[in-house]
Amino acid sequence: MRLRILASARRDLDEGYGFYESQEQGVGDYFLASVRADIESLRLSAGIHPIKHRDYHRMLCRVFPFAVFYTKTADEVIIHAVLDCRREPDWIRHHLQG
């Protein structure tokens, strides 16, 4: 199954990287590696995660308090957002709509 990470999700990853890297050097790299491994797992598990908003599945990340929001077609998983679960639910819904 093919994975496609949209520019919006790449921006989310950059923001998460910046946050964790500002906390301690090297943690941003660990954040990216961890979340990318979670995203890679979607090649096998896409579609099993609950739909939480419109048609977006939500996969919770294993290490960091983030969620990957994605859609699935017959041959592709499209990553729309990678968001911090500590955000207000209304902010998350607005981000996904925008």
Contacts in CASP RR format, 6 or more apart in sequence:
PFRMAT RR
TARGET T0000
AUTHOR 0000-0000-0000
METHOD contacts of the structure
MODEL  1
MRLRILASARRDLDEGYGFYESQEQGVGDYFLASVRADIESLRLSAGIHP
IKHRDYHRMLCRVFPFAVFYTKTADEVIIHAVLDCRREPDWIRHHLQG
1 42 0 8 1.000
1 43 0 8 1.000
1 44 0 8 1.000
1 46 0 8 1.000
1 75 0 8 1.000
1 76 0 8 1.000
1 77 0 8 1.000
2 75 0 8 1.000
2 76 0 8 1.000
2 77 0 8 1.000
3 39 0 8 1.000
3 40 0 8 1.000
3 42 0 8 1.000
3 43 0 8 1.000
3 76 0 8 1.000
3 77 0 8 1.000
3 79 0 8 1.000
4 76 0 8 1.000
4 77 0 8 1.000
4 78 0 8 1.000
4 79 0 8 1.000
5 13 0 8 1.000
5 39 0 8 1.000
5 79 0 8 1.000
6 78 0 8 1.000
6 79 0 8 1.000
6 80 0 8 1.000
8 80 0 8 1.000
8 81 0 8 1.000
9 68 0 8 1.000
9 79 0 8 1.000
9 80 0 8 1.000
9 81 0 8 1.000
9 82 0 8 1.000
12 81 0 8 1.000
12 82 0 8 1.000
12 83 0 8 1.000
13 32 0 8 1.000
13 35 0 8 1.000
13 82 0 8 1.000
16 28 0 8 1.000
16 31 0 8 1.000
16 66 0 8 1.000
16 82 0 8 1.000
16 84 0 8 1.000
17 28 0 8 1.000
17 29 0 8 1.000
17 31 0 8 1.000
17 32 0 8 1.000
18 28 0 8 1.000
19 84 0 8 1.000
20 26 0 8 1.000
20 27 0 8 1.000
20 28 0 8 1.000
20 30 0 8 1.000
20 31 0 8 1.000
20 64 0 8 1.000
21 27 0 8 1.000
21 28 0 8 1.000
21 29 0 8 1.000
21 31 0 8 1.000
30 63 0 8 1.000
31 64 0 8 1.000
34 61 0 8 1.000
34 62 0 8 1.000
34 63 0 8 1.000
34 64 0 8 1.000
35 61 0 8 1.000
35 64 0 8 1.000
35 66 0 8 1.000
35 68 0 8 1.000
35 82 0 8 1.000
37 62 0 8 1.000
38 59 0 8 1.000
38 61 0 8 1.000
38 62 0 8 1.000
38 68 0 8 1.000
39 68 0 8 1.000
39 79 0 8 1.000
39 82 0 8 1.000
42 59 0 8 1.000
42 68 0 8 1.000
42 70 0 8 1.000
42 77 0 8 1.000
42 79 0 8 1.000
43 77 0 8 1.000
45 59 0 8 1.000
46 57 0 8 1.000
46 70 0 8 1.000
46 72 0 8 1.000
46 77 0 8 1.000
47 57 0 8 1.000
47 72 0 8 1.000
49 57 0 8 1.000
49 58 0 8 1.000
49 59 0 8 1.000
49 70 0 8 1.000
50 57 0 8 1.000
50 58 0 8 1.000
51 57 0 8 1.000
51 58 0 8 1.000
52 58 0 8 1.000
52 69 0 8 1.000
53 69 0 8 1.000
53 92 0 8 1.000
53 93 0 8 1.000
53 96 0 8 1.000
54 96 0 8 1.000
55 71 0 8 1.000
56 69 0 8 1.000
56 70 0 8 1.000
56 71 0 8 1.000
56 80 0 8 1.000
56 81 0 8 1.000
56 96 0 8 1.000
57 69 0 8 1.000
57 70 0 8 1.000
57 71 0 8 1.000
57 72 0 8 1.000
58 67 0 8 1.000
58 68 0 8 1.000
58 69 0 8 1.000
59 67 0 8 1.000
59 68 0 8 1.000
59 70 0 8 1.000
60 66 0 8 1.000
60 67 0 8 1.000
60 85 0 8 1.000
61 67 0 8 1.000
61 68 0 8 1.000
65 84 0 8 1.000
65 85 0 8 1.000
65 86 0 8 1.000
66 82 0 8 1.000
66 83 0 8 1.000
66 84 0 8 1.000
66 85 0 8 1.000
67 82 0 8 1.000
67 83 0 8 1.000
67 85 0 8 1.000
68 79 0 8 1.000
68 81 0 8 1.000
68 82 0 8 1.000
69 79 0 8 1.000
69 80 0 8 1.000
69 81 0 8 1.000
69 82 0 8 1.000
69 83 0 8 1.000
69 96 0 8 1.000
70 77 0 8 1.000
70 78 0 8 1.000
70 79 0 8 1.000
70 80 0 8 1.000
71 77 0 8 1.000
71 78 0 8 1.000
71 80 0 8 1.000
72 78 0 8 1.000
80 96 0 8 1.000
81 95 0 8 1.000
81 96 0 8 1.000
83 92 0 8 1.000
83 95 0 8 1.000
87 95 0 8 1.000
END
